Amino acid sequence: MPTRPGQTDPERAAAWAQRRIDVGFRIRTLRTELGITQEALALKSGVTRNVLIDVEHGRRSLLYERLFDLADALGVPVTELMQNP
Amino acid sequence: MPTRPGQTDPERAAAWAQRRIDVGFRIRTLRTELGITQEALALKSGVTRNVLIDVEHGRRSLLYERLFDLADALGVPVTELMQNP
């Protein structure tokens, strides 16, 4: 069966899922430590609240430049969001 | 004229474009310093060569988990790719 280009091997897909969970958890942790609501972070970052909820729960990714917006809104360097847990 | 949700203000769009140029340039610099061809990095990272070319030239973004794949393939922490130039 010819593999469609970009058909992802399960291992890589699982690794992506774990990355989304780690980064999402990191965003949520920083946000709650700073006492910022999801609404406030959404407003400040330009990421809509529904997307932010999914991102925090690792259900959804973002284009990497949006991580800079979230980091700016949280007042941390973007590298903070990409730290290993 | 009602703004479509997500209609982005020019300033934010310009900031995204600059982020893509900075990160793309960073990836290209690291790749060339390591003497790795685009083909080799594409193969190792799972990012197709055409996409990699566009990313390096700042013409295209990636979902953030793909940056982890590129960083792994380059043998650097992902935070290296997000450093300010």
N, CA and C atoms of all chains as a GROMACS GRO file, in nm:
protein
  510
    1MET      N    1   0.086  -0.117   0.000
    1MET     CA    2   0.000   0.000   0.000
    1MET      C    3   0.091   0.123   0.000
    2PRO      N    4   0.081   0.203  -0.109
    2PRO     CA    5   0.171   0.319  -0.114
    2PRO      C    6   0.138   0.415   0.000
    3THR      N    7   0.244   0.460   0.068
    3THR     CA    8   0.212   0.551   0.180
    3THR      C    9   0.194   0.691   0.122
    4ARG      N   10   0.090   0.754   0.165
    4ARG     CA   11   0.067   0.894   0.121
    4ARG      C   12   0.184   0.975   0.173
    5PRO      N   13   0.235   1.071   0.095
    5PRO     CA   14   0.342   1.156   0.148
    5PRO      C   15   0.293   1.218   0.280
    6GLY      N   16   0.380   1.217   0.376
    6GLY     CA   17   0.343   1.284   0.501
    6GLY      C   18   0.264   1.190   0.591
    7GLN      N   19   0.238   1.064   0.538
    7GLN     CA   20   0.170   0.970   0.629
    7GLN      C   21   0.268   0.944   0.743
    8THR      N   22   0.224   0.973   0.862
    8THR     CA   23   0.320   0.979   0.970
    8THR      C   24   0.330   0.847   1.041
    9ASP      N   25   0.453   0.809   1.074
    9ASP     CA   26   0.465   0.682   1.146
    9ASP      C   27   0.417   0.704   1.288
   10PRO      N   28   0.355   0.602   1.345
   10PRO     CA   29   0.289   0.614   1.476
   10PRO      C   30   0.382   0.668   1.584
   11GLU      N   31   0.510   0.630   1.575
   11GLU     CA   32   0.604   0.673   1.679
   11GLU      C   33   0.618   0.826   1.677
   12ARG      N   34   0.632   0.879   1.556
   12ARG     CA   35   0.650   1.024   1.545
   12ARG      C   36   0.521   1.094   1.590
   13ALA      N   37   0.406   1.037   1.553
   13ALA     CA   38   0.277   1.097   1.592
   13ALA      C   39   0.263   1.097   1.744
   14ALA      N   40   0.310   0.990   1.806
   14ALA     CA   41   0.302   0.982   1.954
   14ALA      C   42   0.395   1.086   2.016
   15ALA      N   43   0.510   1.106   1.955
   15ALA     CA   44   0.606   1.205   2.008
   15ALA      C   45   0.546   1.345   1.997
   16TRP      N   46   0.479   1.372   1.885
   16TRP     CA   47   0.414   1.503   1.870
   16TRP      C   48   0.309   1.523   1.977
   17ALA      N   49   0.231   1.418   2.001
   17ALA     CA   50   0.124   1.429   2.100
   17ALA      C   51   0.184   1.462   2.237
   18GLN      N   52   0.294   1.398   2.268
   18GLN     CA   53   0.358   1.423   2.398
   18GLN      C   54   0.413   1.566   2.406
   19ARG      N   55   0.470   1.614   2.294
   19ARG     CA   56   0.518   1.753   2.292
   19ARG      C   57   0.404   1.850   2.321
   20ARG      N   58   0.289   1.824   2.257
   20ARG     CA   59   0.175   1.916   2.276
   20ARG      C   60   0.129   1.915   2.422
   21ILE      N   61   0.131   1.796   2.483
   21ILE     CA   62   0.090   1.786   2.624
   21ILE      C   63   0.191   1.862   2.712
   22ASP      N   64   0.321   1.843   2.685
   22ASP     CA   65   0.424   1.909   2.766
   22ASP      C   66   0.417   2.062   2.754
   23VAL      N   67   0.412   2.111   2.629
   23VAL     CA   68   0.410   2.255   2.608
   23VAL      C   69   0.279   2.315   2.661
   24GLY      N   70   0.168   2.244   2.637
   24GLY     CA   71   0.039   2.293   2.686
   24GLY      C   72   0.038   2.303   2.837
   25PHE      N   73   0.094   2.201   2.901
   25PHE     CA   74   0.099   2.200   3.049
   25PHE      C   75   0.186   2.314   3.099
   26ARG      N   76   0.297   2.340   3.024
   26ARG     CA   77   0.390   2.447   3.063
   26ARG      C   78   0.318   2.582   3.056
   27ILE      N   79   0.243   2.604   2.948
   27ILE     CA   80   0.170   2.732   2.932
   27ILE      C   81   0.069   2.748   3.047
   28ARG      N   82  -0.003   2.640   3.074
   28ARG     CA   83  -0.105   2.644   3.180
   28ARG      C   84  -0.042   2.673   3.316
   29THR      N   85   0.073   2.606   3.343
   29THR     CA   86   0.140   2.624   3.472
   29THR      C   87   0.184   2.769   3.489
   30LEU      N   88   0.250   2.823   3.383
   30LEU     CA   89   0.299   2.962   3.391
   30LEU      C   90   0.180   3.057   3.408
   31ARG      N   91   0.072   3.031   3.334
   31ARG     CA   92  -0.045   3.120   3.340
   31ARG      C   93  -0.106   3.119   3.481
   32THR      N   94  -0.122   3.001   3.537
   32THR     CA   95  -0.186   2.993   3.669
   32THR      C   96  -0.092   3.046   3.778
   33GLU      N   97   0.038   3.024   3.762
   33GLU     CA   98   0.134   3.080   3.859
   33GLU      C   99   0.126   3.233   3.859
   34LEU      N  100   0.102   3.289   3.741
   34LEU     CA  101   0.094   3.436   3.731
   34LEU      C  102  -0.046   3.487   3.765
   35GLY      N  103  -0.138   3.393   3.790
   35GLY     CA  104  -0.275   3.434   3.827
   35GLY      C  105  -0.350   3.500   3.712
   36ILE      N  106  -0.318   3.456   3.588
   36ILE     CA  107  -0.384   3.515   3.470
   36ILE      C  108  -0.494   3.419   3.424
   37THR      N  109  -0.613   3.473   3.394
   37THR     CA  110  -0.721   3.386   3.345
   37THR      C  111  -0.696   3.352   3.197
   38GLN      N  112  -0.767   3.249   3.151
   38GLN     CA  113  -0.755   3.213   3.010
   38GLN      C  114  -0.805   3.329   2.924
   39GLU      N  115  -0.913   3.395   2.970
   39GLU     CA  116  -0.966   3.508   2.893
   39GLU      C  117  -0.858   3.615   2.876
   40ALA      N  118  -0.791   3.646   2.988
   40ALA     CA  119  -0.692   3.755   2.984
   40ALA      C  120  -0.575   3.717   2.893
   41LEU      N  121  -0.529   3.593   2.904
   41LEU     CA  122  -0.417   3.550   2.820
   41LEU      C  123  -0.459   3.549   2.673
   42ALA      N  124  -0.582   3.506   2.647
   42ALA     CA  125  -0.631   3.504   2.509
   42ALA      C  126  -0.633   3.645   2.452
   43LEU      N  127  -0.686   3.737   2.532
   43LEU     CA  128  -0.697   3.876   2.486
   43LEU      C  129  -0.558   3.935   2.458
   44LYS      N  130  -0.467   3.908   2.551
   44LYS     CA  131  -0.334   3.969   2.542
   44LYS      C  132  -0.249   3.909   2.428
   45SER      N  133  -0.270   3.778   2.404
   45SER     CA  134  -0.183   3.707   2.309
   45SER      C  135  -0.239   3.705   2.167
   46GLY      N  136  -0.372   3.726   2.157
   46GLY     CA  137  -0.432   3.717   2.023
   46GLY      C  138  -0.471   3.574   1.987
   47VAL      N  139  -0.441   3.479   2.076
   47VAL     CA  140  -0.485   3.341   2.056
   47VAL      C  141  -0.626   3.331   2.115
   48THR      N  142  -0.722   3.284   2.036
   48THR     CA  143  -0.859   3.283   2.089
   48THR      C  144  -0.871   3.187   2.208
   49ARG      N  145  -0.970   3.214   2.292
   49ARG     CA  146  -0.982   3.137   2.416
   49ARG      C  147  -1.003   2.988   2.388
   50ASN      N  148  -1.086   2.957   2.288
   50ASN     CA  149  -1.112   2.815   2.258
   50ASN      C  150  -0.985   2.745   2.214
   51VAL      N  151  -0.905   2.815   2.132
   51VAL     CA  152  -0.779   2.754   2.087
   51VAL      C  153  -0.686   2.737   2.208
   52LEU      N  154  -0.683   2.840   2.293
   52LEU     CA  155  -0.594   2.833   2.410
   52LEU      C  156  -0.631   2.716   2.501
   53ILE      N  157  -0.759   2.693   2.519
   53ILE     CA  158  -0.803   2.580   2.603
   53ILE      C  159  -0.750   2.448   2.544
   54ASP      N  160  -0.767   2.432   2.414
   54ASP     CA  161  -0.719   2.309   2.348
   54ASP      C  162  -0.567   2.297   2.356
   55VAL      N  163  -0.498   2.410   2.335
   55VAL     CA  164  -0.351   2.406   2.341
   55VAL      C  165  -0.305   2.366   2.481
   56GLU      N  166  -0.366   2.426   2.583
   56GLU     CA  167  -0.326   2.395   2.722
   56GLU      C  168  -0.348   2.248   2.755
   57HIS      N  169  -0.449   2.189   2.692
   57HIS     CA  170  -0.478   2.047   2.719
   57HIS      C  171  -0.406   1.953   2.622
   58GLY      N  172  -0.318   2.012   2.539
   58GLY     CA  173  -0.239   1.927   2.450
   58GLY      C  174  -0.319   1.868   2.335
   59ARG      N  175  -0.439   1.920   2.315
   59ARG     CA  176  -0.525   1.866   2.209
   59ARG      C  177  -0.498   1.933   2.074
   60ARG      N  178  -0.419   2.038   2.078
   60ARG     CA  179  -0.402   2.118   1.956
   60ARG      C  180  -0.265   2.184   1.958
   61SER      N  181  -0.209   2.203   1.840
   61SER     CA  182  -0.079   2.271   1.834
   61SER      C  183  -0.102   2.413   1.782
   62LEU      N  184   0.009   2.482   1.769
   62LEU     CA  185   0.007   2.619   1.715
   62LEU      C  186   0.125   2.636   1.622
   63LEU      N  187   0.114   2.727   1.528
   63LEU     CA  188   0.233   2.766   1.453
   63LEU      C  189   0.330   2.829   1.554
   64TYR      N  190   0.460   2.804   1.532
   64TYR     CA  191   0.555   2.840   1.638
   64TYR      C  192   0.556   2.990   1.669
   65GLU      N  193   0.525   3.076   1.568
   65GLU     CA  194   0.530   3.220   1.599
   65GLU      C  195   0.423   3.257   1.702
   66ARG      N  196   0.316   3.176   1.712
   66ARG     CA  197   0.214   3.208   1.812
   66ARG      C  198   0.266   3.182   1.954
   67LEU      N  199   0.366   3.094   1.964
   67LEU     CA  200   0.424   3.071   2.098
   67LEU      C  201   0.494   3.198   2.146
   68PHE      N  202   0.551   3.274   2.051
   68PHE     CA  203   0.616   3.399   2.091
   68PHE      C  204   0.510   3.495   2.148
   69ASP      N  205   0.390   3.495   2.086
   69ASP     CA  206   0.283   3.584   2.135
   69ASP      C  207   0.241   3.544   2.277
   70LEU      N  208   0.229   3.412   2.298
   70LEU     CA  209   0.189   3.364   2.432
   70LEU      C  210   0.298   3.398   2.534
   71ALA      N  211   0.424   3.378   2.493
   71ALA     CA  212   0.535   3.407   2.586
   71ALA      C  213   0.537   3.556   2.619
   72ASP      N  214   0.521   3.640   2.517
   72ASP     CA  215   0.519   3.786   2.543
   72ASP      C  216   0.406   3.820   2.640
   73ALA      N  217   0.289   3.759   2.618
   73ALA     CA  218   0.173   3.790   2.702
   73ALA      C  219   0.195   3.742   2.846
   74LEU      N  220   0.273   3.635   2.861
   74LEU     CA  221   0.304   3.582   2.994
   74LEU      C  222   0.425   3.651   3.056
   75GLY      N  223   0.494   3.728   2.972
   75GLY     CA  224   0.612   3.801   3.021
   75GLY      C  225   0.732   3.711   3.045
   76VAL      N  226   0.740   3.605   2.965
   76VAL     CA  227   0.856   3.514   2.978
   76VAL      C  228   0.919   3.495   2.841
   77PRO      N  229   1.047   3.456   2.837
   77PRO     CA  230   1.106   3.425   2.707
   77PRO      C  231   1.039   3.301   2.647
   78VAL      N  232   1.030   3.297   2.514
   78VAL     CA  233   0.960   3.186   2.450
   78VAL      C  234   1.023   3.052   2.485
   79THR      N  235   1.153   3.055   2.511
   79THR     CA  236   1.222   2.930   2.544
   79THR      C  237   1.164   2.866   2.669
   80GLU      N  238   1.106   2.949   2.757
   80GLU     CA  239   1.043   2.898   2.881
   80GLU      C  240   0.932   2.798   2.847
   81LEU      N  241   0.862   2.824   2.736
   81LEU     CA  242   0.746   2.738   2.701
   81LEU      C  243   0.792   2.605   2.643
   82MET      N  244   0.920   2.600   2.599
   82MET     CA  245   0.968   2.480   2.530
   82MET      C  246   1.058   2.394   2.619
   83GLN      N  247   1.069   2.434   2.747
   83GLN     CA  248   1.156   2.357   2.838
   83GLN      C  249   1.101   2.216   2.854
   84ASN      N  250   1.194   2.121   2.870
   84ASN     CA  251   1.147   1.985   2.899
   84ASN      C  252   1.085   1.987   3.039
   85PRO      N  253   0.976   1.910   3.059
   85PRO     CA  254   0.906   1.914   3.189
   85PRO      C  255   0.995   1.859   3.300
   86MET      N  256  -1.728   4.750   0.809
   86MET     CA  257  -1.701   4.617   0.752
   86MET      C  258  -1.664   4.523   0.870
   87PRO      N  259  -1.749   4.422   0.893
   87PRO     CA  260  -1.722   4.334   1.008
   87PRO      C  261  -1.589   4.261   0.986
   88THR      N  262  -1.509   4.260   1.090
   88THR     CA  263  -1.379   4.192   1.071
   88THR      C  264  -1.401   4.042   1.090
   89ARG      N  265  -1.350   3.967   0.997
   89ARG     CA  266  -1.360   3.821   1.010
   89ARG      C  267  -1.282   3.783   1.135
   90PRO      N  268  -1.336   3.688   1.216
   90PRO     CA  269  -1.257   3.644   1.333
   90PRO      C  270  -1.118   3.604   1.284
   91GLY      N  271  -1.022   3.647   1.359
   91GLY     CA  272  -0.887   3.602   1.324
   91GLY      C  273  -0.823   3.693   1.219
   92GLN      N  274  -0.904   3.794   1.175
   92GLN     CA  275  -0.843   3.888   1.080
   92GLN      C  276  -0.733   3.960   1.157
   93THR      N  277  -0.613   3.948   1.108
   93THR     CA  278  -0.501   3.986   1.190
   93THR      C  279  -0.460   4.129   1.164
   94ASP      N  280  -0.429   4.200   1.272
   94ASP     CA  281  -0.385   4.338   1.250
   94ASP      C  282  -0.246   4.334   1.190
   95PRO      N  283  -0.218   4.431   1.103
   95PRO     CA  284  -0.093   4.430   1.024
   95PRO      C  285   0.032   4.422   1.112
   96GLU      N  286   0.023   4.485   1.229
   96GLU     CA  287   0.142   4.486   1.315
   96GLU      C  288   0.177   4.344   1.362
   97ARG      N  289   0.071   4.271   1.401
   97ARG     CA  290   0.095   4.134   1.448
   97ARG      C  291   0.144   4.047   1.331
   98ALA      N  292   0.087   4.068   1.213
   98ALA     CA  293   0.127   3.990   1.094
   98ALA      C  294   0.274   4.017   1.062
   99ALA      N  295   0.313   4.142   1.077
   99ALA     CA  296   0.453   4.178   1.050
   99ALA      C  297   0.545   4.112   1.154
  100ALA      N  298   0.500   4.107   1.277
  100ALA     CA  299   0.581   4.044   1.382
  100ALA      C  300   0.597   3.895   1.354
  101TRP      N  301   0.490   3.831   1.308
  101TRP     CA  302   0.498   3.689   1.273
  101TRP      C  303   0.598   3.668   1.161
  102ALA      N  304   0.592   3.755   1.062
  102ALA     CA  305   0.682   3.741   0.947
  102ALA      C  306   0.827   3.751   0.995
  103GLN      N  307   0.852   3.843   1.086
  103GLN     CA  308   0.990   3.859   1.136
  103GLN      C  309   1.033   3.736   1.216
  104ARG      N  310   0.941   3.681   1.295
  104ARG     CA  311   0.972   3.559   1.371
  104ARG      C  312   1.012   3.446   1.276
  105ARG      N  313   0.937   3.433   1.167
  105ARG     CA  314   0.965   3.324   1.073
  105ARG      C  315   1.102   3.342   1.008
  106ILE      N  316   1.137   3.469   0.978
  106ILE     CA  317   1.268   3.499   0.919
  106ILE      C  318   1.379   3.466   1.021
  107ASP      N  319   1.360   3.508   1.146
  107ASP     CA  320   1.461   3.484   1.249
  107ASP      C  321   1.482   3.335   1.274
  108VAL      N  322   1.372   3.262   1.295
  108VAL     CA  323   1.382   3.119   1.325
  108VAL      C  324   1.437   3.044   1.203
  109GLY      N  325   1.389   3.081   1.085
  109GLY     CA  326   1.438   3.016   0.963
  109GLY      C  327   1.587   3.036   0.945
  110PHE      N  328   1.630   3.159   0.970
  110PHE     CA  329   1.773   3.192   0.956
  110PHE      C  330   1.855   3.112   1.057
  111ARG      N  331   1.797   3.096   1.178
  111ARG     CA  332   1.866   3.023   1.287
  111ARG      C  333   1.885   2.877   1.245
  112ILE      N  334   1.778   2.817   1.189
  112ILE     CA  335   1.784   2.677   1.146
  112ILE      C  336   1.891   2.662   1.037
  113ARG      N  337   1.888   2.753   0.942
  113ARG     CA  338   1.983   2.748   0.828
  113ARG      C  339   2.127   2.762   0.880
  114THR      N  340   2.147   2.857   0.973
  114THR     CA  341   2.282   2.881   1.026
  114THR      C  342   2.334   2.755   1.096
  115LEU      N  343   2.250   2.698   1.183
  115LEU     CA  344   2.292   2.577   1.256
  115LEU      C  345   2.320   2.463   1.158
  116ARG      N  346   2.233   2.450   1.059
  116ARG     CA  347   2.247   2.340   0.962
  116ARG      C  348   2.381   2.354   0.886
  117THR      N  349   2.408   2.476   0.839
  117THR     CA  350   2.530   2.496   0.758
  117THR      C  351   2.655   2.486   0.847
  118GLU      N  352   2.645   2.535   0.971
  118GLU     CA  353   2.761   2.521   1.063
  118GLU      C  354   2.794   2.374   1.086
  119LEU      N  355   2.690   2.291   1.087
  119LEU     CA  356   2.711   2.147   1.111
  119LEU      C  357   2.744   2.074   0.981
  120GLY      N  358   2.738   2.147   0.870
  120GLY     CA  359   2.772   2.086   0.741
  120GLY      C  360   2.669   1.983   0.696
  121ILE      N  361   2.542   2.007   0.733
  121ILE     CA  362   2.435   1.913   0.695
  121ILE      C  363   2.359   1.971   0.576
  122THR      N  364   2.332   1.887   0.476
  122THR     CA  365   2.258   1.937   0.360
  122THR      C  366   2.108   1.945   0.395
  123GLN      N  367   2.034   2.018   0.312
  123GLN     CA  368   1.889   2.027   0.334
  123GLN      C  369   1.828   1.887   0.320
  124GLU      N  370   1.879   1.812   0.223
  124GLU     CA  371   1.824   1.676   0.204
  124GLU      C  372   1.841   1.594   0.332
  125ALA      N  373   1.963   1.601   0.388
  125ALA     CA  374   1.992   1.519   0.507
  125ALA      C  375   1.904   1.562   0.623
  126LEU      N  376   1.891   1.694   0.642
  126LEU     CA  377   1.808   1.743   0.754
  126LEU      C  378   1.661   1.706   0.732
  127ALA      N  379   1.618   1.714   0.607
  127ALA     CA  380   1.478   1.677   0.577
  127ALA      C  381   1.455   1.530   0.610
  128LEU      N  382   1.547   1.447   0.567
  128LEU     CA  383   1.534   1.303   0.589
  128LEU      C  384   1.530   1.272   0.739
  129LYS      N  385   1.623   1.337   0.812
  129LYS     CA  386   1.638   1.306   0.954
  129LYS      C  387   1.522   1.360   1.038
  130SER      N  388   1.468   1.474   0.994
  130SER     CA  389   1.367   1.542   1.078
  130SER      C  390   1.224   1.504   1.042
  131GLY      N  391   1.208   1.451   0.918
  131GLY     CA  392   1.071   1.420   0.875
  131GLY      C  393   1.002   1.540   0.813
  132VAL      N  394   1.068   1.656   0.813
  132VAL     CA  395   1.014   1.774   0.744
  132VAL      C  396   1.058   1.763   0.598
  133THR      N  397   0.964   1.771   0.504
  133THR     CA  398   1.004   1.751   0.365
  133THR      C  399   1.096   1.864   0.319
  134ARG      N  400   1.175   1.833   0.217
  134ARG     CA  401   1.278   1.929   0.175
  134ARG      C  402   1.214   2.061   0.128
  135ASN      N  403   1.104   2.052   0.054
  135ASN     CA  404   1.041   2.175   0.004
  135ASN      C  405   0.993   2.263   0.120
  136VAL      N  406   0.937   2.197   0.220
  136VAL     CA  407   0.890   2.273   0.336
  136VAL      C  408   1.010   2.334   0.408
  137LEU      N  409   1.116   2.255   0.421
  137LEU     CA  410   1.236   2.304   0.491
  137LEU      C  411   1.294   2.427   0.421
  138ILE      N  412   1.297   2.423   0.288
  138ILE     CA  413   1.350   2.538   0.212
  138ILE      C  414   1.268   2.664   0.245
  139ASP      N  415   1.136   2.649   0.242
  139ASP     CA  416   1.049   2.765   0.273
  139ASP      C  417   1.067   2.811   0.417
  140VAL      N  418   1.078   2.715   0.509
  140VAL     CA  419   1.095   2.752   0.651
  140VAL      C  420   1.226   2.829   0.670
  141GLU      N  421   1.333   2.779   0.608
  141GLU     CA  422   1.464   2.845   0.624
  141GLU      C  423   1.461   2.987   0.568
  142HIS      N  424   1.379   3.009   0.467
  142HIS     CA  425   1.372   3.143   0.407
  142HIS      C  426   1.261   3.229   0.471
  143GLY      N  427   1.202   3.177   0.579
  143GLY     CA  428   1.103   3.256   0.650
  143GLY      C  429   0.972   3.272   0.575
  144ARG      N  430   0.954   3.190   0.471
  144ARG     CA  431   0.832   3.202   0.391
  144ARG      C  432   0.719   3.116   0.447
  145ARG      N  433   0.750   3.036   0.546
  145ARG     CA  434   0.652   2.939   0.594
  145ARG      C  435   0.681   2.907   0.739
  146SER      N  436   0.574   2.877   0.813
  146SER     CA  437   0.594   2.840   0.953
  146SER      C  438   0.574   2.690   0.966
  147LEU      N  439   0.585   2.644   1.089
  147LEU     CA  440   0.564   2.502   1.121
  147LEU      C  441   0.486   2.494   1.252
  148LEU      N  442   0.414   2.386   1.272
  148LEU     CA  443   0.360   2.362   1.405
  148LEU      C  444   0.479   2.343   1.499
  149TYR      N  445   0.463   2.392   1.622
  149TYR     CA  446   0.583   2.399   1.708
  149TYR      C  447   0.646   2.263   1.735
  150GLU      N  448   0.566   2.153   1.736
  150GLU     CA  449   0.629   2.023   1.765
  150GLU      C  450   0.729   1.984   1.656
  151ARG      N  451   0.711   2.040   1.534
  151ARG     CA  452   0.807   2.006   1.428
  151ARG      C  453   0.943   2.071   1.457
  152LEU      N  454   0.942   2.181   1.532
  152LEU     CA  455   1.071   2.242   1.568
  152LEU      C  456   1.152   2.147   1.655
  153PHE      N  457   1.081   2.068   1.738
  153PHE     CA  458   1.153   1.970   1.820
  153PHE      C  459   1.221   1.866   1.729
  154ASP      N  460   1.152   1.827   1.621
  154ASP     CA  461   1.210   1.729   1.528
  154ASP      C  462   1.334   1.786   1.461
  155LEU      N  463   1.326   1.913   1.421
  155LEU     CA  464   1.442   1.977   1.356
  155LEU      C  465   1.557   1.990   1.455
  156ALA      N  466   1.523   2.028   1.578
  156ALA     CA  467   1.629   2.044   1.680
  156ALA      C  468   1.695   1.909   1.708
  157ASP      N  469   1.613   1.806   1.722
  157ASP     CA  470   1.670   1.671   1.745
  157ASP      C  471   1.763   1.632   1.630
  158ALA      N  472   1.719   1.659   1.507
  158ALA     CA  473   1.798   1.621   1.389
  158ALA      C  474   1.928   1.701   1.383
  159LEU      N  475   1.925   1.824   1.436
  159LEU     CA  476   2.046   1.907   1.438
  159LEU      C  477   2.130   1.880   1.562
  160GLY      N  478   2.072   1.805   1.656
  160GLY     CA  479   2.145   1.773   1.778
  160GLY      C  480   2.159   1.890   1.874
  161VAL      N  481   2.058   1.978   1.872
  161VAL     CA  482   2.061   2.093   1.963
  161VAL      C  483   1.928   2.097   2.039
  162PRO      N  484   1.925   2.161   2.156
  162PRO     CA  485   1.797   2.179   2.224
  162PRO      C  486   1.706   2.271   2.141
  163VAL      N  487   1.575   2.247   2.148
  163VAL     CA  488   1.482   2.323   2.065
  163VAL      C  489   1.491   2.473   2.096
  164THR      N  490   1.528   2.504   2.220
  164THR     CA  491   1.537   2.645   2.258
  164THR      C  492   1.640   2.719   2.172
  165GLU      N  493   1.740   2.643   2.120
  165GLU     CA  494   1.843   2.703   2.033
  165GLU      C  495   1.779   2.766   1.909
  166LEU      N  496   1.671   2.704   1.862
  166LEU     CA  497   1.609   2.754   1.737
  166LEU      C  498   1.527   2.880   1.763
  167MET      N  499   1.493   2.902   1.892
  167MET     CA  500   1.403   3.014   1.922
  167MET      C  501   1.477   3.134   1.981
  168GLN      N  502   1.612   3.124   1.984
  168GLN     CA  503   1.690   3.235   2.041
  168GLN      C  504   1.668   3.361   1.959
  169ASN      N  505   1.669   3.474   2.027
  169ASN     CA  506   1.664   3.600   1.951
  169ASN      C  507   1.795   3.613   1.876
  170PRO      N  508   1.787   3.664   1.750
  170PRO     CA  509   1.908   3.673   1.667
  170PRO      C  510   2.010   3.769   1.731
   0.00000   0.00000   0.00000
